[in-house]
């Protein structure tokens, strides 16, 4: 977040056009819950000051709900005049230009005379954004993609349980290697799950109990694999984190069931580790890591991240990974079930208890609730409490999201939120999906 400028608090968020309003024009459309809370908290804090007791308040900001770069600046005044409107509007506009928030962004009125006037229920008045929401909400299918046995949407679930859904994901210029219909993906995933079962039974704390990941199957008994062609060229994905573009597109496609994890075999260039994941969404970049032995290790590693691992309290783990990254375990670079699977630290999550493993643990945890909704329950390990205290302190100080840290991998659905607690809006998802490198 940018530092406080001038006297106070106008909010300008970096996103493409949600509301191209103007001077004294009331904004409309979606506003993330965390942004509403931030504005309210800032207002409540400042109105308590003696000098502001009898003052009036005015605030403009620009947002479409999808990113985390913010500029705060606001004003309390004796009277709200046309001249004051113009001054605040111009200050807001100046910050947009200064920080290159958007070439087309304009500020709009959020609150005046201590009254919120923003129209939250209205649809965006930006036809371009509305058209893009409609476009990206439908599967993008090239003529050559239509092949026997291929599915372009998540098929009806066989059971009403937590499950991991798999996608074969390509860019517009990716070569279709037919991993979804050739049986290659299914073979790799089923073999990986057998290894999971074998190795978990060997763990010294498992008492011989074997566990697998819960996969999403179709009614015919085959893995439910969705083919996704993303309307973006390979070179246009964010190079160090392609999931930044993949996640909002899945959201718009409706692939956002909170009882599912969406894991992509992404046939696009990936990051250095050839994989990237957090609660909600994960990807293995198979264009650079396509050999089965390597892929099995990679997918196991990334699936652990989708469970919220590695938590700071897990023995041998720091910054989401083992201190020794070559540790031959699932969260490391091997096939053994290590401390991230089971350990003896009280108040610290272990993968064996995730709702995405079967048989389901009696005291199971849902990584979505823990990492996305921030419902920590009984997870009160001292290292978790310390990490949360550090997170909240940095948040209050205005640290940018990438410096906030946390107790484990960031929830992929809320990673663009200022405090990682609000989910994308449709217009915000469009902005994040189209974000340039």
Phi and psi in degrees as a GROMACS rama.xvg file:
@    title "Ramachandran Plot"
@    xaxis  label "Phi"
@    yaxis  label "Psi"
@TYPE xy
-66.456  154.397  UNK-2
-70.8226  156.637  UNK-3
-59.9743  134.092  UNK-4
-115.553  141.733  UNK-5
55.8091  -121.135  UNK-6
-100.463  -21.9869  UNK-7
-170.667  -112.765  UNK-8
-138.432  63.8272  UNK-9
-88.9343  137.726  UNK-10
-103.945  124.005  UNK-11
-128.926  118.725  UNK-12
-105.823  141.43  UNK-13
-75.6736  105.329  UNK-14
-163.43  158.439  UNK-15
-79.5892  168.654  UNK-16
-55.7129  102.238  UNK-17
-86.1263  -49.7178  UNK-18
-141.925  107.071  UNK-19
-86.1582  65.4689  UNK-20
-85.4589  -179.713  UNK-21
-137.993  -163.316  UNK-22
-55.7348  123.404  UNK-23
67.7014  7.00561  UNK-24
-88.187  130.964  UNK-25
-73.3815  133.52  UNK-26
-74.9385  161.362  UNK-27
-147.766  160.129  UNK-28
111.336  -165.859  UNK-29
-75.7249  140.276  UNK-30
-136.585  123.946  UNK-31
-59.0264  147.185  UNK-32
-60.9828  -36.5819  UNK-33
-68.4391  -30.815  UNK-34
-69.429  -41.9977  UNK-35
-57.9615  -43.601  UNK-36
-65.3949  -40.2775  UNK-37
-61.488  -44.1591  UNK-38
-62.8279  -46.2691  UNK-39
-61.8237  -44.2189  UNK-40
-64.2488  -40.8819  UNK-41
-65.0296  -42.0435  UNK-42
-63.0278  -48.8254  UNK-43
-59.0167  -38.7789  UNK-44
-66.0678  -43.0979  UNK-45
-80.5392  -29.5234  UNK-46
-71.2335  -19.0345  UNK-47
-75.1123  -17.6295  UNK-48
-69.3654  138.664  UNK-49
-56.2556  -39.933  UNK-50
-67.9406  -18.6468  UNK-51
-103.148  -0.357753  UNK-52
-54.3282  -44.2841  UNK-53
-105.154  15.3783  UNK-54
-88.1271  164.11  UNK-55
-106.563  158.785  UNK-56
-124.088  139.522  UNK-57
-138.334  139.208  UNK-58
-147.398  130.541  UNK-59
-115.059  146.029  UNK-60
-156.709  165.233  UNK-61
-120.364  129.877  UNK-62
-158.302  153.506  UNK-63
-130.188  8.07548  UNK-64
87.3377  10.0386  UNK-65
-114.3  -5.58572  UNK-66
-134.181  -172.377  UNK-67
-126.885  5.11433  UNK-68
-86.1691  115.143  UNK-69
-122.358  147.781  UNK-70
-124.496  116.761  UNK-71
-100.392  141.694  UNK-72
-177.247  126.486  UNK-73
-149.176  178.675  UNK-74
-146.801  134.251  UNK-75
-102.326  140.541  UNK-76
-147.451  161.113  UNK-77
-67.1124  -42.4682  UNK-78
-138.148  145.742  UNK-79
-97.9044  105.611  UNK-80
-109.739  169.593  UNK-81
-59.6341  -36.995  UNK-82
-64.6194  -39.6815  UNK-83
-67.1235  -42.87  UNK-84
-53.4581  -47.9427  UNK-85
-63.0055  -41.6392  UNK-86
-61.6091  -48.9082  UNK-87
-67.542  -41.3636  UNK-88
-60.4196  -43.3723  UNK-89
-67.4108  -37.3822  UNK-90
-63.4338  -43.0072  UNK-91
-61.274  -47.712  UNK-92
-61.7211  -38.7466  UNK-93
-61.6408  -40.6468  UNK-94
-67.5885  -37.0479  UNK-95
-58.6267  -45.9566  UNK-96
-70.9383  -40.984  UNK-97
-60.1582  -43.2961  UNK-98
-98.053  11.3532  UNK-99
53.0035  44.5972  UNK-100
-64.9662  -45.7225  UNK-101
-168.735  140.332  UNK-102
-67.3043  -27.6324  UNK-103
-107.155  -1.07816  UNK-104
-66.3293  141.285  UNK-105
-134.525  147.809  UNK-106
-82.3903  152.065  UNK-107
-138.949  159.726  UNK-108
-76.4522  128.436  UNK-109
-105.92  -45.2264  UNK-110
-147.06  145.755  UNK-111
-148.526  139.867  UNK-112
53.5444  43.2438  UNK-113
66.1886  15.1991  UNK-114
-119.475  124.839  UNK-115
-73.727  124.419  UNK-116
-114.204  -6.20696  UNK-117
-57.3103  137.117  UNK-118
-93.0666  94.6844  UNK-119
-73.0972  -27.3333  UNK-120
-82.7508  -19.4847  UNK-121
-75.6859  152.098  UNK-122
-76.4247  159.72  UNK-123
-58.903  142.481  UNK-124
-92.1634  9.79151  UNK-125
-93.8026  105.396  UNK-126
-62.2987  -33.8449  UNK-127
-62.7296  -44.7917  UNK-128
-64.9034  -43.542  UNK-129
-59.2534  -41.5109  UNK-130
-66.4955  -37.3882  UNK-131
-70.7357  -36.7694  UNK-132
-59.2733  -45.1931  UNK-133
-64.57  -40.9391  UNK-134
-65.4481  -47.7081  UNK-135
-78.1105  -8.14707  UNK-136
-84.4996  -7.44352  UNK-137
-109.168  144.128  UNK-138
-56.4633  135.619  UNK-139
-92.5287  114.02  UNK-140
-125.541  122.254  UNK-141
-88.2284  149.393  UNK-142
-49.8261  -40.166  UNK-143
-73.9003  -8.83952  UNK-144
-77.5377  -20.7668  UNK-145
-76.3777  101.625  UNK-146
-133.757  152.66  UNK-147
-58.7484  132.449  UNK-148
85.6508  4.09429  UNK-149
-97.5189  142.29  UNK-150
-121.516  134.713  UNK-151
-103.708  1.32581  UNK-152
-141.159  155.372  UNK-153
-60.235  125.592  UNK-154
-81.2247  159.938  UNK-155
-53.4225  137.525  UNK-156
-74.8634  143.704  UNK-157
-81.3909  -35.1765  UNK-158
-129.84  155.568  UNK-159
-98.7085  77.7392  UNK-160
-146.205  168.206  UNK-161
-63.5846  139.749  UNK-162
-159.969  157.498  UNK-163
-101.826  121.614  UNK-164
-101.762  139.397  UNK-165
-112.709  142.405  UNK-166
-122.989  142.707  UNK-167
-101.863  112  UNK-168
-117.462  129.21  UNK-169
-128.115  157.486  UNK-170
-88.0336  174.664  UNK-171
-63.233  -29.2972  UNK-172
-103.573  9.63649  UNK-173
-74.9571  143.465  UNK-174
-76.8264  130.459  UNK-175
-79.137  104.852  UNK-176
-94.6245  7.28086  UNK-177
58.2476  35.5203  UNK-178
-62.4833  -27.7192  UNK-179
-77.3162  -30.823  UNK-180
-109.452  -8.68881  UNK-181
-85.9086  -12.4895  UNK-182
92.2639  -3.53906  UNK-183
-65.2974  -46.9623  UNK-184
-61.2225  -47.6056  UNK-185
-61.218  -41.9353  UNK-186
-60.9603  -46.453  UNK-187
-63.2365  -45.2972  UNK-188
-68.5194  -40.7752  UNK-189
-67.8902  -39.2809  UNK-190
-64.4461  -41.0417  UNK-191
-60.4953  -41.942  UNK-192
-69.0781  -30.3702  UNK-193
-67.8676  -38.8909  UNK-194
-63.6949  -40.9974  UNK-195
-57.3579  -46.8726  UNK-196
-62.628  -44.0744  UNK-197
-65.9683  -45.6298  UNK-198
-75.4971  -33.1845  UNK-199
-67.1469  -33.516  UNK-200
-66.2391  -25.5464  UNK-201
-82.275  -15.4297  UNK-202
-59.2015  139.935  UNK-203
-63.9439  -18.86  UNK-204
-105.234  2.31246  UNK-205
-86.453  -10.9687  UNK-206
54.516  32.2943  UNK-207
79.3284  2.76492  UNK-208
-75.2336  128.924  UNK-209
-99.0988  136.879  UNK-210
-132.435  148.152  UNK-211
-125.268  166.852  UNK-212
-79.3135  146.849  UNK-213
-84.3076  113.641  UNK-214
-96.9025  154.518  UNK-215
-87.8429  119.076  UNK-216
-113.284  155.376  UNK-217
-87.9056  172.938  UNK-218
-64.3902  -24.3919  UNK-219
-84.1242  4.74828  UNK-220
89.5938  -3.24219  UNK-221
-89.6463  156.07  UNK-222
-60.443  138.067  UNK-223
-84.0721  104.43  UNK-224
-117.189  125.031  UNK-225
-99.286  134.051  UNK-226
-87.7652  125.242  UNK-227
-127.814  118.732  UNK-228
-105.272  112.19  UNK-229
-85.3727  131.366  UNK-230
-74.1734  65.0872  UNK-231
-156.695  136.133  UNK-232
-72.5574  156.06  UNK-233
-54.4689  -41.06  UNK-234
-70.098  -14.7402  UNK-235
-93.5896  -3.1601  UNK-236
-75.8593  149.734  UNK-237
-58.7194  117.005  UNK-238
-62.9157  -39.6445  UNK-239
-88.2904  -8.87977  UNK-240
-157.463  74.5278  UNK-241
-57.7439  -23.7523  UNK-242
-61.8129  -21.3259  UNK-243
-61.293  -27.6666  UNK-244
-95.4815  -34.6072  UNK-245
-66.9123  -45.7847  UNK-246
-58.0691  -50.7286  UNK-247
-64.8356  -29.3085  UNK-248
-69.1735  -42.022  UNK-249
-61.0952  -39.0819  UNK-250
-60.0321  -46.4781  UNK-251
-66.2768  -30.8485  UNK-252
-75.9187  -5.65041  UNK-253
84.1382  8.53962  UNK-254
-87.3562  71.0834  UNK-255
-145.662  31.4496  UNK-256
-63.5269  123.378  UNK-257
-65.946  -12.2425  UNK-258
-98.8794  16.0517  UNK-259
-131.932  149.404  UNK-260
-106.828  135.154  UNK-261
-106.353  115.548  UNK-262
-116.076  126.752  UNK-263
-103.968  132.554  UNK-264
-88.9429  93.7695  UNK-265
-93.412  111.797  UNK-266
-88.1823  58.6206  UNK-267
-137.835  161.569  UNK-268
-59.1909  137.709  UNK-269
-115.18  -166.458  UNK-270
-87.4832  -175.24  UNK-271
-59.3595  -37.7277  UNK-272
-84.5135  -1.52151  UNK-273
66.0475  13.5937  UNK-274
-161.018  159.46  UNK-275
-160.725  131.235  UNK-276
-160.145  159.819  UNK-277
-162.002  174.327  UNK-278
-51.7674  127.679  UNK-279
107.948  -50.2094  UNK-280
-145.397  141.675  UNK-281
-143.365  159.005  UNK-282
-142.628  139.796  UNK-283
-113.946  124.468  UNK-284
-89.8945  93.8408  UNK-285
-77.507  -8.81422  UNK-286
-70.4387  -25.0818  UNK-287
-110.777  -16.0632  UNK-288
-133.006  86.4433  UNK-289
-116.815  -5.1741  UNK-290
-80.0051  136.604  UNK-291
-55.7544  -49.0506  UNK-292
-58.1927  -41.9781  UNK-293
-69.9562  -39.3691  UNK-294
-64.4341  -39.8811  UNK-295
-60.8395  -45.5855  UNK-296
-63.718  -42.59  UNK-297
-63.0709  -46.4211  UNK-298
-65.9425  -41.3644  UNK-299
-57.4094  -46.5675  UNK-300
-58.2488  -49.1119  UNK-301
-71.235  -33.5012  UNK-302
-64.4112  -32.6647  UNK-303
-63.3151  -38.3409  UNK-304
-64.5447  -34.4451  UNK-305
-66.9768  -18.5  UNK-306
-87.5831  0.705623  UNK-307
97.5332  -3.97476  UNK-308
-78.879  150.793  UNK-309
-95.3968  124.34  UNK-310
-66.4354  145.925  UNK-311
-60.9765  -23.0468  UNK-312
-86.984  -6.86292  UNK-313
-72.8312  130.755  UNK-314
-54.6436  130.569  UNK-315
84.393  4.09535  UNK-316
-111.131  138.548  UNK-317
-150.021  137.597  UNK-318
56.2002  37.6189  UNK-319
84.9551  -5.44338  UNK-320
-138.013  165.509  UNK-321
-64.7443  145.509  UNK-322
-58.6637  -41.1688  UNK-323
-94.6912  98.4649  UNK-324
-65.1738  -17.0212  UNK-325
-88.6269  6.5923  UNK-326
-53.8341  125.202  UNK-327
-78.6598  49.2902  UNK-328
-119.427  175.98  UNK-329
-57.2744  -43.0173  UNK-330
-82.5842  -8.81897  UNK-331
-96.6558  -119.917  UNK-332
-132.67  38.8046  UNK-333
-146.899  -162.482  UNK-334
-116.141  3.57792  UNK-335
-90.5153  150.14  UNK-336
-85.1109  110.873  UNK-337
-101.988  -151.773  UNK-338
-69.5229  -23.4705  UNK-339
-69.958  -20.1966  UNK-340
-82.6648  -50.2804  UNK-341
-145.125  143.919  UNK-342
-155.056  -174.346  UNK-343
-120.471  21.2745  UNK-344
-86.3233  118.237  UNK-345
-69.8784  140.582  UNK-346
75.4417  16.0312  UNK-347
-125.237  127.414  UNK-348
-62.5244  145.414  UNK-349
-129.049  142.587  UNK-350
-58.2541  -30.8924  UNK-351
-56.8959  -23.5127  UNK-352
-97.3818  4.23595  UNK-353
-67.8567  146.209  UNK-354
-68.0337  -11.6946  UNK-355
-90.4443  6.32343  UNK-356
-111.63  147.535  UNK-357
-126.183  138.083  UNK-358
-68.477  148.08  UNK-359
-73.2218  132.407  UNK-360
-65.9904  149.92  UNK-361
-61.8875  -41.6308  UNK-362
-107.871  60.2078  UNK-363
-75.6708  157.246  UNK-364
-122.16  150.31  UNK-365
-104.58  112.56  UNK-366
-58.7896  -27.4724  UNK-367
-63.8617  -46.1618  UNK-368
-68.6052  -38.599  UNK-369
-71.4837  -50.0871  UNK-370
-95.119  -24.6315  UNK-371
-97.9335  -43.5987  UNK-372
-93.8077  -7.76164  UNK-373
60.7781  38.5388  UNK-374
-97.5888  91.9854  UNK-375
-82.4954  -16.4807  UNK-376
54.0631  -125.683  UNK-377
-88.0627  8.53187  UNK-378
-82.1192  88.9175  UNK-379
-125.705  28.0701  UNK-380
-57.5305  142.43  UNK-381
-51.7221  -36.7377  UNK-382
-70.3943  -32.4673  UNK-383
-68.4024  -45.75  UNK-384
-62.5292  -38.4711  UNK-385
-66.1355  -41.9361  UNK-386
-65.5231  -39.6274  UNK-387
-66.0641  -39.3156  UNK-388
-63.6743  -41.5795  UNK-389
-65.9927  -41.1542  UNK-390
-59.7436  -50.3176  UNK-391
-65.1477  -34.1974  UNK-392
-66.5335  -45.9059  UNK-393
-65.8961  -36.8397  UNK-394
-62.1033  -45.1437  UNK-395
-65.1393  -30.5182  UNK-396
-80.1833  -6.92817  UNK-397
86.2725  21.3371  UNK-398
-64.232  145.232  UNK-399
-65.6395  154.259  UNK-400
-53.7481  -37.1351  UNK-401
-70.4498  -8.87285  UNK-402
-106.009  1.91326  UNK-403
-74.0286  -31.1394  UNK-404
72.8257  -154.326  UNK-405
156.568  -165.787  UNK-406
-97.8522  -2.74749  UNK-407
175.786  -164.61  UNK-408
-58.1771  144.09  UNK-409
-71.4173  139.238  UNK-410
-59.2602  124.495  UNK-411
-67.8877  -26.0508  UNK-412
-74.7037  -27.525  UNK-413
-113.306  11.7408  UNK-414
-64.975  -22.0449  UNK-415
-87.2855  -6.0087  UNK-416
-75.6794  148.713  UNK-417
-55.9564  -46.3664  UNK-418
-112.473  19.0122  UNK-419
58.3977  36.9105  UNK-420
-124.894  -13.8772  UNK-421
-110.725  147.898  UNK-422
-90.8164  160.484  UNK-423
-63.7278  143.655  UNK-424
-85.7961  167.654  UNK-425
-64.3747  -43.8688  UNK-426
-68.7353  -35.0802  UNK-427
-66.0797  -37.7134  UNK-428
-63.8454  -38.0578  UNK-429
-59.9862  -45.6616  UNK-430
-61.3437  -46.4258  UNK-431
-67.3963  -37.362  UNK-432
-64.8183  -38.2322  UNK-433
-88.2605  -0.294226  UNK-434
-55.8286  131.632  UNK-435
-78.5082  166.016  UNK-436
